[in-house]
């Protein structure tokens, strides 16, 4: 009976780990969009007159959103960014710098859940009724 309860706990922890991974991935997608927006802003606003900045910022925000959902637009924006020296490594670096605190919190949650799951699995394997 105890083994079943432990097995349920292992299953719940496995689902918890999966949820953390999905949330972490979505979080990184959000920060990637933000990094694209900031990089586009750096490129597009460089020589723009101040009176045009507000409209340009709206368009840049729209482009960053489209980058996330439209593969064709994403390729075009990626090529444009690469023209200015921003490759995927530069964007990823910016993403991880922006998300580091939250990312580390998710890593801690994942590690904790994985350690608890491993502990439960060890306990199940040591159970005296396992040999029956």
MITITI-228685 format. One record per atom (N, C-alpha, C): residue in three letters; x, y, z; atom name. Coordinates in Angstrom, 1 decimal, decimal comma. Example, Ala and Ser with C-alpha at 12.3 -4.5 7.8 and 13.67 -1.06 7.14 Angstrom:
<atoms>
<type: ala xx: 13,2 yy: -5,7 zz: 7,8 atom: N>
<type: ala xx: 12,3 yy: -4,5 zz: 7,8 atom: CA>
<type: ala xx: 13,2 yy: -3,3 zz: 7,8 atom: C>
<type: ser xx: 12,8 yy: -2,2 zz: 7,1 atom: N>
<type: ser xx: 13,7 yy: -1,1 zz: 7,1 atom: CA>
<type: ser xx: 12,9 yy: 0,0 zz: 7,9 atom: C>
</atoms>
This chain:
<atoms>
<type: unk xx: 0,8 yy: -1,2 zz: 0,0 atom: N>
<type: unk xx: 0,0 yy: 0,0 zz: 0,0 atom: CA>
<type: unk xx: 0,9 yy: 1,3 zz: 0,0 atom: C>
<type: unk xx: 1,9 yy: 1,3 zz: 0,8 atom: N>
<type: unk xx: 2,8 yy: 2,4 zz: 0,9 atom: CA>
<type: unk xx: 3,5 yy: 2,6 zz: -0,5 atom: C>
<type: unk xx: 3,8 yy: 1,5 zz: -1,2 atom: N>
<type: unk xx: 4,5 yy: 1,7 zz: -2,5 atom: CA>
<type: unk xx: 3,5 yy: 2,4 zz: -3,5 atom: C>
<type: unk xx: 2,2 yy: 2,1 zz: -3,4 atom: N>
<type: unk xx: 1,3 yy: 2,8 zz: -4,3 atom: CA>
<type: unk xx: 1,2 yy: 4,3 zz: -4,0 atom: C>
<type: unk xx: 1,3 yy: 4,7 zz: -2,7 atom: N>
<type: unk xx: 1,3 yy: 6,1 zz: -2,4 atom: CA>
<type: unk xx: 2,5 yy: 6,8 zz: -2,9 atom: C>
<type: unk xx: 3,7 yy: 6,0 zz: -2,7 atom: N>
<type: unk xx: 4,9 yy: 6,6 zz: -3,2 atom: CA>
<type: unk xx: 4,9 yy: 6,7 zz: -4,7 atom: C>
<type: unk xx: 4,3 yy: 5,7 zz: -5,4 atom: N>
<type: unk xx: 4,3 yy: 5,8 zz: -6,8 atom: CA>
<type: unk xx: 3,4 yy: 6,9 zz: -7,3 atom: C>
<type: unk xx: 2,3 yy: 7,2 zz: -6,6 atom: N>
<type: unk xx: 1,5 yy: 8,4 zz: -6,9 atom: CA>
<type: unk xx: 2,3 yy: 9,7 zz: -6,7 atom: C>
<type: unk xx: 3,1 yy: 9,7 zz: -5,7 atom: N>
<type: unk xx: 3,9 yy: 10,9 zz: -5,4 atom: CA>
<type: unk xx: 4,9 yy: 11,1 zz: -6,6 atom: C>
<type: unk xx: 5,5 yy: 10,0 zz: -7,0 atom: N>
<type: unk xx: 6,5 yy: 10,0 zz: -8,1 atom: CA>
<type: unk xx: 5,8 yy: 10,6 zz: -9,4 atom: C>
<type: unk xx: 4,6 yy: 10,1 zz: -9,6 atom: N>
<type: unk xx: 3,8 yy: 10,5 zz: -10,8 atom: CA>
<type: unk xx: 3,5 yy: 12,0 zz: -10,7 atom: C>
<type: unk xx: 3,1 yy: 12,5 zz: -9,6 atom: N>
<type: unk xx: 2,7 yy: 13,9 zz: -9,4 atom: CA>
<type: unk xx: 4,0 yy: 14,7 zz: -9,6 atom: C>
<type: unk xx: 5,1 yy: 14,3 zz: -9,1 atom: N>
<type: unk xx: 6,4 yy: 15,0 zz: -9,2 atom: CA>
<type: unk xx: 6,8 yy: 15,1 zz: -10,7 atom: C>
<type: unk xx: 6,6 yy: 14,0 zz: -11,4 atom: N>
<type: unk xx: 6,9 yy: 13,9 zz: -12,8 atom: CA>
<type: unk xx: 6,1 yy: 15,0 zz: -13,6 atom: C>
<type: unk xx: 4,8 yy: 15,1 zz: -13,3 atom: N>
<type: unk xx: 3,9 yy: 16,1 zz: -13,9 atom: CA>
<type: unk xx: 4,4 yy: 17,5 zz: -13,5 atom: C>
<type: unk xx: 4,7 yy: 17,7 zz: -12,3 atom: N>
<type: unk xx: 5,2 yy: 19,0 zz: -11,8 atom: CA>
<type: unk xx: 6,5 yy: 19,4 zz: -12,6 atom: C>
<type: unk xx: 7,4 yy: 18,4 zz: -12,8 atom: N>
<type: unk xx: 8,6 yy: 18,7 zz: -13,5 atom: CA>
<type: unk xx: 8,2 yy: 19,1 zz: -15,0 atom: C>
<type: unk xx: 7,3 yy: 18,4 zz: -15,6 atom: N>
<type: unk xx: 6,9 yy: 18,7 zz: -16,9 atom: CA>
<type: unk xx: 6,3 yy: 20,1 zz: -17,0 atom: C>
<type: unk xx: 5,4 yy: 20,5 zz: -16,0 atom: N>
<type: unk xx: 4,8 yy: 21,8 zz: -16,0 atom: CA>
<type: unk xx: 5,9 yy: 22,9 zz: -15,9 atom: C>
<type: unk xx: 6,9 yy: 22,7 zz: -15,0 atom: N>
<type: unk xx: 8,0 yy: 23,6 zz: -14,9 atom: CA>
<type: unk xx: 8,8 yy: 23,8 zz: -16,2 atom: C>
<type: unk xx: 9,0 yy: 22,7 zz: -16,9 atom: N>
<type: unk xx: 9,7 yy: 22,8 zz: -18,2 atom: CA>
<type: unk xx: 8,9 yy: 23,6 zz: -19,2 atom: C>
<type: unk xx: 7,6 yy: 23,3 zz: -19,3 atom: N>
<type: unk xx: 6,8 yy: 24,1 zz: -20,2 atom: CA>
<type: unk xx: 6,8 yy: 25,5 zz: -19,9 atom: C>
<type: unk xx: 6,6 yy: 25,9 zz: -18,6 atom: N>
<type: unk xx: 6,6 yy: 27,3 zz: -18,2 atom: CA>
<type: unk xx: 7,9 yy: 27,9 zz: -18,4 atom: C>
<type: unk xx: 9,0 yy: 27,2 zz: -18,2 atom: N>
<type: unk xx: 10,3 yy: 27,8 zz: -18,4 atom: CA>
<type: unk xx: 10,5 yy: 28,1 zz: -19,9 atom: C>
<type: unk xx: 10,0 yy: 27,2 zz: -20,8 atom: N>
<type: unk xx: 10,1 yy: 27,4 zz: -22,2 atom: CA>
<type: unk xx: 9,3 yy: 28,6 zz: -22,6 atom: C>
<type: unk xx: 8,1 yy: 28,7 zz: -22,1 atom: N>
<type: unk xx: 7,2 yy: 29,9 zz: -22,5 atom: CA>
<type: unk xx: 7,8 yy: 31,2 zz: -22,0 atom: C>
<type: unk xx: 8,4 yy: 31,1 zz: -20,8 atom: N>
<type: unk xx: 9,1 yy: 32,3 zz: -20,3 atom: CA>
<type: unk xx: 10,3 yy: 32,7 zz: -21,2 atom: C>
<type: unk xx: 11,1 yy: 31,8 zz: -21,6 atom: N>
<type: unk xx: 12,2 yy: 32,1 zz: -22,5 atom: CA>
<type: unk xx: 11,7 yy: 32,6 zz: -23,9 atom: C>
<type: unk xx: 10,5 yy: 32,1 zz: -24,4 atom: N>
<type: unk xx: 9,9 yy: 32,7 zz: -25,6 atom: CA>
<type: unk xx: 9,6 yy: 34,1 zz: -25,4 atom: C>
<type: unk xx: 9,0 yy: 34,4 zz: -24,3 atom: N>
<type: unk xx: 8,6 yy: 35,8 zz: -24,0 atom: CA>
<type: unk xx: 9,9 yy: 36,7 zz: -23,9 atom: C>
<type: unk xx: 10,9 yy: 36,3 zz: -23,3 atom: N>
<type: unk xx: 12,1 yy: 37,1 zz: -23,2 atom: CA>
<type: unk xx: 12,8 yy: 37,2 zz: -24,6 atom: C>
<type: unk xx: 12,7 yy: 36,1 zz: -25,4 atom: N>
<type: unk xx: 13,3 yy: 36,2 zz: -26,7 atom: CA>
<type: unk xx: 12,5 yy: 37,2 zz: -27,5 atom: C>
<type: unk xx: 11,2 yy: 37,3 zz: -27,4 atom: N>
<type: unk xx: 10,5 yy: 38,4 zz: -28,1 atom: CA>
<type: unk xx: 10,9 yy: 39,7 zz: -27,7 atom: C>
<type: unk xx: 11,1 yy: 39,9 zz: -26,3 atom: N>
<type: unk xx: 11,6 yy: 41,1 zz: -25,8 atom: CA>
<type: unk xx: 13,0 yy: 41,5 zz: -26,3 atom: C>
<type: unk xx: 13,8 yy: 40,5 zz: -26,4 atom: N>
<type: unk xx: 15,2 yy: 40,7 zz: -26,9 atom: CA>
<type: unk xx: 15,2 yy: 41,2 zz: -28,3 atom: C>
<type: unk xx: 14,3 yy: 40,5 zz: -29,1 atom: N>
<type: unk xx: 14,2 yy: 40,9 zz: -30,5 atom: CA>
<type: unk xx: 13,7 yy: 42,4 zz: -30,6 atom: C>
<type: unk xx: 12,7 yy: 42,7 zz: -29,8 atom: N>
<type: unk xx: 12,2 yy: 44,1 zz: -29,8 atom: CA>
<type: unk xx: 13,2 yy: 45,1 zz: -29,4 atom: C>
<type: unk xx: 14,0 yy: 44,8 zz: -28,4 atom: N>
<type: unk xx: 15,1 yy: 45,7 zz: -28,0 atom: CA>
<type: unk xx: 16,1 yy: 45,9 zz: -29,0 atom: C>
<type: unk xx: 16,5 yy: 44,8 zz: -29,7 atom: N>
<type: unk xx: 17,5 yy: 44,8 zz: -30,7 atom: CA>
<type: unk xx: 17,0 yy: 45,6 zz: -32,0 atom: C>
<type: unk xx: 15,7 yy: 45,4 zz: -32,3 atom: N>
<type: unk xx: 15,2 yy: 46,1 zz: -33,4 atom: CA>
<type: unk xx: 15,1 yy: 47,6 zz: -33,1 atom: C>
<type: unk xx: 14,7 yy: 47,9 zz: -31,8 atom: N>
<type: unk xx: 14,7 yy: 49,3 zz: -31,4 atom: CA>
<type: unk xx: 16,1 yy: 50,0 zz: -31,5 atom: C>
<type: unk xx: 17,1 yy: 49,2 zz: -31,1 atom: N>
<type: unk xx: 18,5 yy: 49,7 zz: -31,2 atom: CA>
<type: unk xx: 18,8 yy: 50,1 zz: -32,6 atom: C>
<type: unk xx: 18,4 yy: 49,2 zz: -33,5 atom: N>
<type: unk xx: 18,7 yy: 49,4 zz: -35,0 atom: CA>
<type: unk xx: 17,9 yy: 50,5 zz: -35,6 atom: C>
<type: unk xx: 16,6 yy: 50,4 zz: -35,4 atom: N>
<type: unk xx: 15,6 yy: 51,3 zz: -36,1 atom: CA>
<type: unk xx: 15,5 yy: 52,7 zz: -35,5 atom: C>
<type: unk xx: 15,8 yy: 52,9 zz: -34,3 atom: N>
<type: unk xx: 15,6 yy: 54,2 zz: -33,7 atom: CA>
<type: unk xx: 16,9 yy: 55,0 zz: -33,7 atom: C>
<type: unk xx: 18,0 yy: 54,4 zz: -34,2 atom: N>
<type: unk xx: 19,3 yy: 55,1 zz: -34,2 atom: CA>
<type: unk xx: 19,3 yy: 56,4 zz: -34,8 atom: C>
<type: unk xx: 18,8 yy: 56,6 zz: -36,0 atom: N>
<type: unk xx: 18,9 yy: 57,9 zz: -36,7 atom: CA>
<type: unk xx: 17,5 yy: 58,4 zz: -37,0 atom: C>
<type: unk xx: 16,5 yy: 58,0 zz: -36,2 atom: N>
<type: unk xx: 15,1 yy: 58,5 zz: -36,5 atom: CA>
<type: unk xx: 14,9 yy: 59,8 zz: -35,7 atom: C>
<type: unk xx: 14,2 yy: 60,7 zz: -36,4 atom: N>
<type: unk xx: 13,8 yy: 62,0 zz: -35,7 atom: CA>
<type: unk xx: 12,9 yy: 61,7 zz: -34,4 atom: C>
<type: unk xx: 13,1 yy: 62,4 zz: -33,4 atom: N>
<type: unk xx: 12,3 yy: 62,2 zz: -32,1 atom: CA>
<type: unk xx: 10,8 yy: 62,1 zz: -32,4 atom: C>
<type: unk xx: 10,2 yy: 62,9 zz: -33,3 atom: N>
<type: unk xx: 8,8 yy: 63,0 zz: -33,5 atom: CA>
<type: unk xx: 8,2 yy: 61,7 zz: -34,1 atom: C>
<type: unk xx: 9,1 yy: 60,9 zz: -34,6 atom: N>
<type: unk xx: 8,7 yy: 59,6 zz: -35,3 atom: CA>
<type: unk xx: 8,9 yy: 58,4 zz: -34,4 atom: C>
<type: unk xx: 9,5 yy: 58,6 zz: -33,2 atom: N>
<type: unk xx: 9,8 yy: 57,5 zz: -32,3 atom: CA>
<type: unk xx: 8,6 yy: 56,7 zz: -31,8 atom: C>
<type: unk xx: 7,6 yy: 57,4 zz: -31,4 atom: N>
<type: unk xx: 6,4 yy: 56,7 zz: -30,8 atom: CA>
<type: unk xx: 5,8 yy: 55,7 zz: -31,9 atom: C>
<type: unk xx: 5,6 yy: 56,2 zz: -33,1 atom: N>
<type: unk xx: 5,0 yy: 55,3 zz: -34,1 atom: CA>
<type: unk xx: 6,0 yy: 54,2 zz: -34,4 atom: C>
<type: unk xx: 7,3 yy: 54,5 zz: -34,5 atom: N>
<type: unk xx: 8,3 yy: 53,5 zz: -34,8 atom: CA>
<type: unk xx: 8,3 yy: 52,4 zz: -33,7 atom: C>
<type: unk xx: 8,2 yy: 52,8 zz: -32,4 atom: N>
<type: unk xx: 8,2 yy: 51,9 zz: -31,3 atom: CA>
<type: unk xx: 7,0 yy: 50,9 zz: -31,4 atom: C>
<type: unk xx: 5,8 yy: 51,4 zz: -31,8 atom: N>
<type: unk xx: 4,7 yy: 50,6 zz: -32,0 atom: CA>
<type: unk xx: 4,9 yy: 49,6 zz: -33,1 atom: C>
<type: unk xx: 5,5 yy: 50,0 zz: -34,2 atom: N>
<type: unk xx: 5,7 yy: 49,1 zz: -35,3 atom: CA>
<type: unk xx: 6,8 yy: 48,1 zz: -34,9 atom: C>
<type: unk xx: 7,8 yy: 48,5 zz: -34,1 atom: N>
<type: unk xx: 8,8 yy: 47,5 zz: -33,7 atom: CA>
<type: unk xx: 8,2 yy: 46,5 zz: -32,8 atom: C>
<type: unk xx: 7,3 yy: 46,9 zz: -31,9 atom: N>
<type: unk xx: 6,7 yy: 46,0 zz: -31,0 atom: CA>
<type: unk xx: 5,8 yy: 45,0 zz: -31,8 atom: C>
<type: unk xx: 5,1 yy: 45,5 zz: -32,8 atom: N>
<type: unk xx: 4,3 yy: 44,6 zz: -33,7 atom: CA>
<type: unk xx: 5,2 yy: 43,6 zz: -34,4 atom: C>
<type: unk xx: 6,4 yy: 44,1 zz: -34,9 atom: N>
<type: unk xx: 7,3 yy: 43,2 zz: -35,6 atom: CA>
<type: unk xx: 7,8 yy: 42,1 zz: -34,7 atom: C>
<type: unk xx: 8,1 yy: 42,5 zz: -33,5 atom: N>
<type: unk xx: 8,6 yy: 41,5 zz: -32,5 atom: CA>
<type: unk xx: 7,6 yy: 40,4 zz: -32,3 atom: C>
<type: unk xx: 6,3 yy: 40,8 zz: -32,2 atom: N>
<type: unk xx: 5,2 yy: 39,8 zz: -32,0 atom: CA>
<type: unk xx: 5,1 yy: 38,9 zz: -33,2 atom: C>
<type: unk xx: 5,1 yy: 39,5 zz: -34,3 atom: N>
<type: unk xx: 5,0 yy: 38,8 zz: -35,6 atom: CA>
<type: unk xx: 6,2 yy: 37,8 zz: -35,7 atom: C>
<type: unk xx: 7,3 yy: 38,3 zz: -35,3 atom: N>
<type: unk xx: 8,5 yy: 37,4 zz: -35,4 atom: CA>
<type: unk xx: 8,3 yy: 36,1 zz: -34,7 atom: C>
<type: unk xx: 7,5 yy: 36,1 zz: -33,6 atom: N>
<type: unk xx: 7,3 yy: 34,9 zz: -32,8 atom: CA>
<type: unk xx: 6,3 yy: 34,0 zz: -33,5 atom: C>
<type: unk xx: 5,4 yy: 34,5 zz: -34,2 atom: N>
<type: unk xx: 4,3 yy: 33,6 zz: -34,7 atom: CA>
<type: unk xx: 4,4 yy: 33,3 zz: -36,2 atom: C>
<type: unk xx: 5,1 yy: 34,1 zz: -37,0 atom: N>
<type: unk xx: 5,2 yy: 34,0 zz: -38,4 atom: CA>
<type: unk xx: 6,6 yy: 33,6 zz: -38,9 atom: C>
<type: unk xx: 6,8 yy: 32,3 zz: -39,3 atom: N>
<type: unk xx: 8,2 yy: 31,9 zz: -39,6 atom: CA>
<type: unk xx: 8,8 yy: 32,7 zz: -40,8 atom: C>
<type: unk xx: 8,0 yy: 33,1 zz: -41,7 atom: N>
<type: unk xx: 8,5 yy: 33,9 zz: -42,8 atom: CA>
<type: unk xx: 9,0 yy: 35,3 zz: -42,3 atom: C>
<type: unk xx: 8,2 yy: 35,9 zz: -41,5 atom: N>
<type: unk xx: 8,6 yy: 37,2 zz: -41,0 atom: CA>
<type: unk xx: 9,9 yy: 37,0 zz: -40,1 atom: C>
<type: unk xx: 9,9 yy: 35,9 zz: -39,3 atom: N>
<type: unk xx: 11,0 yy: 35,6 zz: -38,4 atom: CA>
<type: unk xx: 12,3 yy: 35,5 zz: -39,2 atom: C>
<type: unk xx: 12,3 yy: 34,8 zz: -40,4 atom: N>
<type: unk xx: 13,5 yy: 34,7 zz: -41,2 atom: CA>
<type: unk xx: 13,9 yy: 36,0 zz: -41,7 atom: C>
<type: unk xx: 13,0 yy: 36,9 zz: -42,2 atom: N>
<type: unk xx: 13,3 yy: 38,2 zz: -42,7 atom: CA>
<type: unk xx: 13,9 yy: 39,1 zz: -41,6 atom: C>
<type: unk xx: 13,3 yy: 39,0 zz: -40,4 atom: N>
<type: unk xx: 13,9 yy: 39,8 zz: -39,3 atom: CA>
<type: unk xx: 15,2 yy: 39,3 zz: -38,8 atom: C>
<type: unk xx: 15,4 yy: 37,9 zz: -38,8 atom: N>
<type: unk xx: 16,7 yy: 37,3 zz: -38,5 atom: CA>
<type: unk xx: 17,8 yy: 37,8 zz: -39,4 atom: C>
<type: unk xx: 17,5 yy: 37,8 zz: -40,7 atom: N>
<type: unk xx: 18,4 yy: 38,2 zz: -41,7 atom: CA>
<type: unk xx: 18,8 yy: 39,7 zz: -41,5 atom: C>
<type: unk xx: 17,8 yy: 40,5 zz: -41,3 atom: N>
<type: unk xx: 18,0 yy: 41,9 zz: -41,0 atom: CA>
<type: unk xx: 18,9 yy: 42,1 zz: -39,8 atom: C>
<type: unk xx: 18,6 yy: 41,4 zz: -38,7 atom: N>
<type: unk xx: 19,4 yy: 41,5 zz: -37,5 atom: CA>
<type: unk xx: 20,9 yy: 41,0 zz: -37,8 atom: C>
<type: unk xx: 21,0 yy: 39,9 zz: -38,5 atom: N>
<type: unk xx: 22,3 yy: 39,4 zz: -38,8 atom: CA>
<type: unk xx: 23,1 yy: 40,5 zz: -39,6 atom: C>
<type: unk xx: 22,4 yy: 41,2 zz: -40,5 atom: N>
<type: unk xx: 23,1 yy: 42,3 zz: -41,3 atom: CA>
<type: unk xx: 23,8 yy: 43,3 zz: -40,3 atom: C>
<type: unk xx: 23,2 yy: 43,5 zz: -39,2 atom: N>
<type: unk xx: 23,7 yy: 44,4 zz: -38,2 atom: CA>
<type: unk xx: 24,6 yy: 43,7 zz: -37,1 atom: C>
<type: unk xx: 24,9 yy: 42,5 zz: -37,3 atom: N>
<type: unk xx: 25,8 yy: 41,7 zz: -36,5 atom: CA>
<type: unk xx: 25,1 yy: 41,0 zz: -35,3 atom: C>
<type: unk xx: 23,8 yy: 40,9 zz: -35,3 atom: N>
<type: unk xx: 23,1 yy: 40,2 zz: -34,2 atom: CA>
<type: unk xx: 22,7 yy: 38,9 zz: -34,7 atom: C>
<type: unk xx: 23,5 yy: 37,9 zz: -34,4 atom: N>
<type: unk xx: 23,1 yy: 36,5 zz: -34,7 atom: CA>
<type: unk xx: 22,3 yy: 35,8 zz: -33,6 atom: C>
<type: unk xx: 21,9 yy: 34,6 zz: -33,7 atom: N>
<type: unk xx: 21,1 yy: 33,9 zz: -32,7 atom: CA>
<type: unk xx: 21,9 yy: 33,8 zz: -31,4 atom: C>
<type: unk xx: 23,2 yy: 33,7 zz: -31,4 atom: N>
<type: unk xx: 23,9 yy: 33,7 zz: -30,2 atom: CA>
<type: unk xx: 23,8 yy: 35,0 zz: -29,4 atom: C>
<type: unk xx: 23,9 yy: 36,1 zz: -30,1 atom: N>
<type: unk xx: 23,8 yy: 37,4 zz: -29,5 atom: CA>
<type: unk xx: 22,4 yy: 37,6 zz: -28,9 atom: C>
<type: unk xx: 21,4 yy: 37,1 zz: -29,6 atom: N>
<type: unk xx: 20,0 yy: 37,2 zz: -29,1 atom: CA>
<type: unk xx: 19,8 yy: 36,3 zz: -27,9 atom: C>
<type: unk xx: 20,3 yy: 35,1 zz: -28,0 atom: N>
<type: unk xx: 20,2 yy: 34,1 zz: -26,8 atom: CA>
<type: unk xx: 20,9 yy: 34,7 zz: -25,6 atom: C>
<type: unk xx: 22,1 yy: 35,3 zz: -25,8 atom: N>
<type: unk xx: 22,8 yy: 35,9 zz: -24,7 atom: CA>
<type: unk xx: 21,9 yy: 36,9 zz: -24,0 atom: C>
<type: unk xx: 21,3 yy: 37,8 zz: -24,8 atom: N>
<type: unk xx: 20,4 yy: 38,8 zz: -24,3 atom: CA>
<type: unk xx: 19,2 yy: 38,2 zz: -23,5 atom: C>
<type: unk xx: 18,7 yy: 37,2 zz: -24,1 atom: N>
<type: unk xx: 17,5 yy: 36,5 zz: -23,5 atom: CA>
<type: unk xx: 17,9 yy: 36,0 zz: -22,1 atom: C>
<type: unk xx: 19,0 yy: 35,2 zz: -22,0 atom: N>
<type: unk xx: 19,4 yy: 34,7 zz: -20,7 atom: CA>
<type: unk xx: 19,9 yy: 35,7 zz: -19,7 atom: C>
<type: unk xx: 20,4 yy: 36,8 zz: -20,2 atom: N>
<type: unk xx: 20,7 yy: 37,9 zz: -19,2 atom: CA>
<type: unk xx: 19,5 yy: 38,5 zz: -18,7 atom: C>
<type: unk xx: 18,5 yy: 38,7 zz: -19,5 atom: N>
<type: unk xx: 17,2 yy: 39,3 zz: -19,0 atom: CA>
<type: unk xx: 16,4 yy: 38,3 zz: -18,1 atom: C>
<type: unk xx: 16,5 yy: 37,1 zz: -18,4 atom: N>
<type: unk xx: 15,7 yy: 36,1 zz: -17,7 atom: CA>
<type: unk xx: 16,4 yy: 35,3 zz: -16,6 atom: C>
<type: unk xx: 17,6 yy: 35,7 zz: -16,3 atom: N>
<type: unk xx: 18,5 yy: 34,9 zz: -15,5 atom: CA>
<type: unk xx: 17,9 yy: 34,7 zz: -14,1 atom: C>
<type: unk xx: 17,3 yy: 35,7 zz: -13,4 atom: N>
<type: unk xx: 16,8 yy: 35,5 zz: -12,1 atom: CA>
<type: unk xx: 15,6 yy: 34,5 zz: -12,1 atom: C>
<type: unk xx: 14,7 yy: 34,7 zz: -13,0 atom: N>
<type: unk xx: 13,5 yy: 33,8 zz: -13,1 atom: CA>
<type: unk xx: 13,9 yy: 32,4 zz: -13,6 atom: C>
<type: unk xx: 14,8 yy: 32,4 zz: -14,5 atom: N>
<type: unk xx: 15,3 yy: 31,1 zz: -15,1 atom: CA>
<type: unk xx: 16,0 yy: 30,3 zz: -13,9 atom: C>
<type: unk xx: 16,8 yy: 31,0 zz: -13,1 atom: N>
<type: unk xx: 17,4 yy: 30,3 zz: -12,0 atom: CA>
<type: unk xx: 16,4 yy: 29,8 zz: -11,0 atom: C>
<type: unk xx: 15,3 yy: 30,6 zz: -10,8 atom: N>
<type: unk xx: 14,2 yy: 30,1 zz: -9,9 atom: CA>
<type: unk xx: 13,6 yy: 28,8 zz: -10,4 atom: C>
<type: unk xx: 13,3 yy: 28,8 zz: -11,8 atom: N>
<type: unk xx: 12,8 yy: 27,6 zz: -12,4 atom: CA>
<type: unk xx: 13,8 yy: 26,4 zz: -12,3 atom: C>
<type: unk xx: 15,0 yy: 26,7 zz: -12,5 atom: N>
<type: unk xx: 16,0 yy: 25,6 zz: -12,3 atom: CA>
<type: unk xx: 16,0 yy: 25,1 zz: -10,9 atom: C>
<type: unk xx: 15,9 yy: 25,9 zz: -9,9 atom: N>
<type: unk xx: 15,9 yy: 25,5 zz: -8,5 atom: CA>
<type: unk xx: 14,6 yy: 24,6 zz: -8,3 atom: C>
<type: unk xx: 13,5 yy: 25,1 zz: -8,8 atom: N>
<type: unk xx: 12,3 yy: 24,3 zz: -8,7 atom: CA>
<type: unk xx: 12,4 yy: 22,9 zz: -9,3 atom: C>
<type: unk xx: 12,9 yy: 22,9 zz: -10,6 atom: N>
<type: unk xx: 13,1 yy: 21,7 zz: -11,3 atom: CA>
<type: unk xx: 14,1 yy: 20,7 zz: -10,5 atom: C>
<type: unk xx: 15,2 yy: 21,3 zz: -10,1 atom: N>
<type: unk xx: 16,1 yy: 20,4 zz: -9,3 atom: CA>
<type: unk xx: 15,5 yy: 19,9 zz: -8,1 atom: C>
<type: unk xx: 14,8 yy: 20,7 zz: -7,3 atom: N>
<type: unk xx: 14,1 yy: 20,2 zz: -6,1 atom: CA>
<type: unk xx: 13,2 yy: 19,1 zz: -6,4 atom: C>
<type: unk xx: 12,3 yy: 19,3 zz: -7,4 atom: N>
<type: unk xx: 11,3 yy: 18,2 zz: -7,8 atom: CA>
<type: unk xx: 12,0 yy: 17,0 zz: -8,2 atom: C>
<type: unk xx: 13,1 yy: 17,1 zz: -9,0 atom: N>
<type: unk xx: 13,8 yy: 15,9 zz: -9,5 atom: CA>
<type: unk xx: 14,5 yy: 15,2 zz: -8,3 atom: C>
<type: unk xx: 15,1 yy: 15,9 zz: -7,4 atom: N>
<type: unk xx: 15,7 yy: 15,3 zz: -6,2 atom: CA>
<type: unk xx: 14,6 yy: 14,6 zz: -5,4 atom: C>
<type: unk xx: 13,5 yy: 15,2 zz: -5,2 atom: N>
<type: unk xx: 12,4 yy: 14,5 zz: -4,4 atom: CA>
<type: unk xx: 11,9 yy: 13,3 zz: -5,1 atom: C>
<type: unk xx: 11,8 yy: 13,4 zz: -6,4 atom: N>
<type: unk xx: 11,4 yy: 12,2 zz: -7,2 atom: CA>
<type: unk xx: 12,4 yy: 11,1 zz: -7,1 atom: C>
<type: unk xx: 13,7 yy: 11,4 zz: -7,2 atom: N>
<type: unk xx: 14,7 yy: 10,4 zz: -7,1 atom: CA>
<type: unk xx: 14,7 yy: 9,7 zz: -5,7 atom: C>
<type: unk xx: 14,5 yy: 10,6 zz: -4,7 atom: N>
<type: unk xx: 14,5 yy: 10,1 zz: -3,3 atom: CA>
<type: unk xx: 13,3 yy: 9,1 zz: -3,2 atom: C>
<type: unk xx: 12,1 yy: 9,4 zz: -3,7 atom: N>
<type: unk xx: 11,0 yy: 8,5 zz: -3,7 atom: CA>
<type: unk xx: 11,3 yy: 7,2 zz: -4,4 atom: C>
<type: unk xx: 11,9 yy: 7,3 zz: -5,6 atom: N>
<type: unk xx: 12,2 yy: 6,1 zz: -6,4 atom: CA>
<type: unk xx: 13,2 yy: 5,2 zz: -5,6 atom: C>
<type: unk xx: 14,2 yy: 5,8 zz: -4,9 atom: N>
<type: unk xx: 15,1 yy: 5,0 zz: -4,1 atom: CA>
<type: unk xx: 14,3 yy: 4,3 zz: -2,9 atom: C>
<type: unk xx: 13,4 yy: 5,1 zz: -2,3 atom: N>
<type: unk xx: 12,6 yy: 4,5 zz: -1,2 atom: CA>
<type: unk xx: 11,7 yy: 3,3 zz: -1,7 atom: C>
<type: unk xx: 11,2 yy: 3,5 zz: -2,9 atom: N>
<type: unk xx: 10,4 yy: 2,4 zz: -3,5 atom: CA>
<type: unk xx: 11,3 yy: 1,2 zz: -3,8 atom: C>
<type: unk xx: 12,4 yy: 1,4 zz: -4,3 atom: N>
<type: unk xx: 13,3 yy: 0,3 zz: -4,6 atom: CA>
<type: unk xx: 13,8 yy: -0,4 zz: -3,4 atom: C>
<type: unk xx: 13,9 yy: 0,2 zz: -2,2 atom: N>
<type: unk xx: 14,3 yy: -0,4 zz: -1,0 atom: CA>
<type: unk xx: 13,2 yy: -1,0 zz: -0,2 atom: C>
<type: unk xx: 12,0 yy: -0,9 zz: -0,7 atom: N>
<type: unk xx: 10,8 yy: -1,4 zz: 0,0 atom: CA>
<type: unk xx: 10,9 yy: -2,9 zz: 0,2 atom: C>
<type: unk xx: 10,6 yy: -3,4 zz: 1,4 atom: N>
<type: unk xx: 10,7 yy: -4,8 zz: 1,7 atom: CA>
<type: unk xx: 9,6 yy: -5,6 zz: 0,9 atom: C>
<type: unk xx: 8,5 yy: -5,0 zz: 0,5 atom: N>
<type: unk xx: 7,5 yy: -5,8 zz: -0,2 atom: CA>
<type: unk xx: 7,8 yy: -5,8 zz: -1,7 atom: C>
<type: unk xx: 8,8 yy: -5,2 zz: -2,1 atom: N>
<type: unk xx: 9,2 yy: -5,2 zz: -3,5 atom: CA>
<type: unk xx: 9,5 yy: -6,6 zz: -4,1 atom: C>
<type: unk xx: 10,0 yy: -7,4 zz: -3,3 atom: N>
<type: unk xx: 10,4 yy: -8,8 zz: -3,7 atom: CA>
<type: unk xx: 9,2 yy: -9,7 zz: -3,8 atom: C>
<type: unk xx: 8,0 yy: -9,3 zz: -3,4 atom: N>
<type: unk xx: 6,9 yy: -10,2 zz: -3,5 atom: CA>
<type: unk xx: 6,4 yy: -10,4 zz: -4,9 atom: C>
</atoms>
